[in-house]
Amino acid sequence: MLQDDDEACNAYNGFSGVLVVASKSEEIRIGQLAIRFLLEGEASGGSVAIFEFDVPAGAKVPIAHSHDGYEETIYGLEGVLTWTLNGRQTDVGPGQVLCIPRGVVHRFDNGHSADAKMLAIVSPGILGPDYFREIAAVAKSASGGPPDPFALAAVMRRHGLTPAP
């Protein structure tokens, strides 16, 4: 029975074999932000990508943006992040879920006194670690000043994100 279920799942996802997910993954650092992919899109046949990210207390992180090619679901693990979606703020804490539909402009901040950790689920799984590596490289090249907004925007667009005006 298990083999039949595996075969059905593999046929559905368009790949064969058993999915193996390592418990440790590369940590990508962008300033104070840390990102760890738990499942890359290629490993799920493109259906989903999952990563967790840490945001220290007091951090104001990404440029407001949207993405037309995928939905993003955020699950709170530790601490609280304040998310702004289409100009409306909402706090997400442990055990809470926030769904970000395609095309919705969003960003987040941690204006709280505790660090936060969130889980992000991207479906379909077209956003991968390369995006975060490229953003980290742009941030590192800033030599102590703010990163080049044009370079950041170029990386975002290349990976399916649209910076908000």
Secondary structure, DSSP 8 states (H G I E B T S, - for coil): -HHHHHHHHHHHHT--S-----S---EEEETTEEEEEEE-GGGGTTS-EEEEEEE-TT-B----EEESS-EEEEEEEES-EEEEETTEEEEE-BT-EEEE-TT--EEEE--SSS-EEEEEEEES----HHHHHHHHHHHHTTTTS---HHHHHHHHHHTTEEE--
